[in-house]
Amino acid sequence: MEMFRRTYADINIENLIHNWHQIKNVAGDDRFICPMVKANAYGHGDVQVSQALEREGALGLGVCLIEEGLLLRAAGIKADILVFRGFDKRGAEKILEYQLIPVVSTWEQIHSLESAADEPVKVHLKFNTGMNRIGFNSDQAEKLDEYFRKSEKLKLKAVLTHFACGEDSHLANGFSAQQTKEFIQITEFFKSRGVYSHLLNSGGIAGLAKARTMNTPDKNQHIVDRNWGFRPGLMLYGYQSADHFSEIDLKPVMSLKSVVNNIRSIKIGDSVSYGATWKATRPSQIAVVPIGYADGVHRLVSNKSHALFAGKKVPIVGRVCMDFLMLDVTDVVQGTETSRWIEEDVILFGYDEKDNFLSANEMASHTNTIVWETLTSVGERVPRHFKGLKKT
Ligand SMILES: Cc1ncc(COP(=O)(O)O)c(C=O)c1O
C-alpha cells in the first residue's frame, strides 16, 4: 500500500525465525509444536508470519477464529490449522470444507462434526483443568474416550489443556503443577491409542527451560518428564511472559515507528495537547509525531511513557490524541537547527536503525496491561513492513 504518513510497524522476520529455532531447541525433535498465529499473529501479520514459519518447517498453526483459518488457507498456507475457539453447525461445515482442525470443547461441537462429516476428521480435544474458560471437565474424560473409540468419523489426535498461570510452571507447588497433575490423569485415558497431549504456552515453555536448570525440590518434575506439546504465542514474537524467565534467548519482532512531523518552540507556561495537562517549565522544543491512540498508542501513556528519538529516550508530553502525540525533545535538539529533525525516526517500541531498543513492556506497564495486549492493539491502519520475508 502506498504510504503518505510514515507511521508503520517493522516486522523483523529474521527475529521471528530466531525465536522459532530457540523454541525448537527447547522442544527437541519429536514434540508437537503449534505456533499461535491468532489475532493477526499477535498483530504481526498472520499471513506473512505463517508463511515464514511454514517455510521453517512448522507443521501446525493455531488460530482462534474460523475466519482466521480461512484467510490463511486463501493465502495458500498448507500446514495444519487448529481452530481453538469452537464452532456451531455452520462453523463445522466450514472447518471440514477448508480442512481446518477443530479443537473441540463441547458435546454439541462433537455432534455438529459427526453430522457434517463425510470422511474421517482429525480432532483435538480440549480439557479444562483450572482456567474455567472453555473445555470439558476432567470427569468427562472416560466417556469421551469411549465415544472416540467407537466413532467412525472423528479421529482423536490430541488432547490439550491451557495454563492459567504459566509464569509458575517451573515450580513444583504452583497452579500450573496442579493443572499438570490433573491433566496427566486425563491423558491416562487416551494414552494407549497414541493420542498426544499439548499444554505449554510461552509461560510453560519458559518454565520447562527454567525447570531443566533447577536442581531443587522446588522444580516441577511433571513439566520436565513428559513430552508435552508446545503452543507458543508471545515468545515467538520475542517477549518473555514473566520477568523471571531468561533461559531462552528471544528477539522482539515488531518495532512501532513514526517520524517527526514538525517541531514547535514553546515558552515557559505554555501547555501541550487536550486538557492542557502538561505545561513547559523551561523554553521547550516539542516534536509532533503522527501516531495516536487510533494506531494503538493508548491514551493512558500520556505524560508517562517514552519514545526513542535520535537514540535517546524522550518523554511523551500532554495527552495522546487520536492521530498525534507530542514529545519533549528539548535536550536532544538544543543548539541545533530544528528543521534538520523533521522526518527523524521516532520509535514507540522496538529497535531503531542503530539497534537502540525500547521494550513494548514499558508501554504495557504504563497502560496497566500486558505486552500481549500492547502488541495486538497496534491498529489496523498501521502498515506492516516485513524485513527478511522470503518469497514462497
Ligand atoms: C489455547 C492457547 N494456547 C496457547 C496460547 C499462547 O499463549 P502465549 O501467548 O502466552 O504463549 C494461547 C493464547 O492465549 C491460547 O489461548
PDBQT file of the ligand as one rigid body, heavy atoms in Angstrom, charges set to zero:
ROOT
HETATM    1  C1  LIG A 401      -5.205 -22.146  23.881  1.00  0.00    +0.000 C 
HETATM    2  C2  LIG A 401      -3.994 -21.265  23.816  1.00  0.00    +0.000 A 
HETATM    3  N1  LIG A 401      -2.799 -21.832  23.670  1.00  0.00    +0.000 NA
HETATM    4  C3  LIG A 401      -1.672 -21.104  23.606  1.00  0.00    +0.000 A 
HETATM    5  C4  LIG A 401      -1.705 -19.728  23.679  1.00  0.00    +0.000 A 
HETATM    6  C5  LIG A 401      -0.416 -18.935  23.611  1.00  0.00    +0.000 C 
HETATM    7  O1  LIG A 401      -0.181 -18.255  24.796  1.00  0.00    +0.000 OA
HETATM    8  P1  LIG A 401       1.125 -17.352  24.975  1.00  0.00    +0.000 P 
HETATM    9  O2  LIG A 401       0.953 -16.174  24.088  1.00  0.00    +0.000 OA
HETATM   10  O3  LIG A 401       1.123 -16.984  26.405  1.00  0.00    +0.000 OA
HETATM   11  O4  LIG A 401       2.251 -18.211  24.564  1.00  0.00    +0.000 OA
HETATM   12  C6  LIG A 401      -2.947 -19.089  23.840  1.00  0.00    +0.000 A 
HETATM   13  C7  LIG A 401      -3.008 -17.625  23.958  1.00  0.00    +0.000 C 
HETATM   14  O5  LIG A 401      -3.789 -17.012  24.569  1.00  0.00    +0.000 OA
HETATM   15  C8  LIG A 401      -4.116 -19.877  23.899  1.00  0.00    +0.000 A 
HETATM   16  O6  LIG A 401      -5.331 -19.324  24.063  1.00  0.00    +0.000 OA
ENDROOT
TORSDOF 0
